[in-house]
Amino acid sequence: MVNRQTLKDDLIAGITGAIVVLPQGVAFAMIAGMPPVYGLYTAIVTPIIAALFGSSWHLISGPTTAISLVVFAAVSSFAEPGSDEFVQLAFVLTFLAGAFQLGLGLARLGIVTNFVSHTVVIGFTAGAAILIATSQLKHVLGITIPQGEGFLYVWRDIILGIPDTNLYVLGVGLGTLIIAVLMRRVSKKLPHLLIAMILGSILAILLGGEGRGIRFVGKMPAQLPPFDVPNLSAGNIYKLAMNAFAVALLGLIEAVAIGRAIATKTHQRIDGNQEFIGQGLSNLVGSFFSCYAGSGSFTRSGVNHTAGARTPMSAIFAALILAVFLLLVAPLAAYLPMPAMGGVILLVAYNLIDFHHIRGIVKASWKEILVLGVTFFSTLFLELEFAIYVGVLLSLMFYLQRTSQPHVAILAPDPKDPNRHFTNISRKTLTECPQLKIVRIDGSLYYGAVDHVANFLQEVSENHPQRYVLIVANGVNFIDITGAEFLVQEAHRWRSRGGGLFIVGLKIVAQDVLAAGSYRDEIGADHFFVTKREAIAAIYERLDADVCARCEARIFKECEARQG
């Protein structure tokens, strides 16, 4: 995928990403209870390893809000935040989380991400975008909001703080945002975010800078991530193992959800197993280079995609450029205003909301709307990982409800059709055979669906005179042991009525289950057919000839032949 043009695009995106991560790395480290420099170390090492071994083209890994909060909660009960002991335990936590993630990836358990439906991803992304935008409003307005407050409390403080808005700060934030939008409209090839941040910095200086209350990022330490072996003692592993697993799961869910969210726009296919491996290795390696736990970042991944990144090289460029910033041009970061950063991130947050797919979901069904809404509001009011869990559980509930009630219909040949195709009699009034009931099942016969199908066939046998039943099973993709036993019981029941049960069109995969457990023999090997014509011809020979002689329906071709 890499060529001269992609390298150019990725370099521009990398420069933008490096500038964006400067203040974020510091802020996230402070949230995690770590000294600020460790957030920058994490933003240098983690993205490189994740980009080399992950599967997403645009996912940028590193310190994140959610992971930082979990790290703080996990380690603060064992050590004082900011202390050397706290830092060492954070490295151990990172190593263990990476080991769990790598193990899940090597075990090919990336399939668990398939249960995060597209609707859940869209809802989670929209909710996260609102959270990101909310977190930046204090920088754009120039007001003070206490750390660690919930979503509603933050908005309460924002509304109450509006009268105290610093107009100079607001001017820089909105000015940067407007510049970014205009540059984007002028040409999509322009690095509009980078241009906006540069012009926003100039605007902040012209307005008076810190003398007008405009905060700047400040100088960064000029040091690369030092090598430091985590203290993997038995005691440390024992007390941090459970928390590390929680960090690992949250990190995987974040990374894959973000990767899939961006993939909906780039039409890329995300390999969950490979992403697990990439995230695991990034944390494992990072724990030896003074990094605390990281994952995919919504903000930086969104900036990366919006800035025109083409391949994972953009993440590597961003990390290397950040390292150069720290070593050579760290003092220049002092001129990067926080309001300008806030304005750019507001635009990124807006772009994360997939209005096109949201409109499609709203038109699809009320169940999808419910999944979208619950996931969205859970993201706002619950912990991020729980928002994903809630959305997944609700999606699975609807899926199980749907599969546990497969569509079952009564069919009859259409005499006006030259081939007499079987047609649903609920959609077209047709005459049925007085001796043979034809039933189609559209759905798998597993333990959750057996009761629904059994009730339907019970009603058919009690309310209709037919003693034979033909199950059209083209729509049955899977049969488990419960389904196999159910078919055997139905075969015995219809046999006891003086008739029998027959099956046509059942897939070989489903028949293998019946054959392996001798269920096929109990039903009768000669009761299975490949085509409907073959099935009707064989069953017709078993029907009561006297009833056929008096029958006026004559719906099968065999009836006409006998009449002739």
Secondary structure as UniProt FT lines:
FT   HELIX           4..31
FT   TURN            32..33
FT   HELIX           36..53
FT   STRAND          61..62
FT   HELIX           65..75
FT   TURN            76..78
FT   TURN            81..82
FT   HELIX           84..106
FT   TURN            107..108
FT   HELIX           109..115
FT   HELIX           118..141
FT   TURN            147..148
FT   HELIX           151..161
FT   HELIX           162..164
FT   HELIX           167..186
FT   TURN            188..189
FT   HELIX           192..206
FT   TURN            207..208
FT   HELIX           209..212
FT   HELIX           234..266
FT   HELIX           272..287
FT   TURN            288..290
FT   STRAND          295..296
FT   HELIX           298..306
FT   TURN            307..308
FT   HELIX           313..327
FT   HELIX           330..335
FT   HELIX           338..352
FT   HELIX           355..364
FT   HELIX           366..381
FT   HELIX           384..403
FT   STRAND          407..413
FT   TURN            415..416
FT   TURN            418..419
FT   STRAND          422..424
FT   TURN            425..427
FT   STRAND          436..442
FT   TURN            447..449
FT   HELIX           450..463
FT   STRAND          468..472
FT   TURN            474..475
FT   HELIX           481..496
FT   TURN            497..498
FT   STRAND          500..504
FT   HELIX           508..516
FT   TURN            517..518
FT   HELIX           519..523
FT   HELIX           525..527
FT   STRAND          528..529
FT   HELIX           532..540
FT   TURN            541..542
FT   HELIX           545..550
FT   HELIX           557..563
//
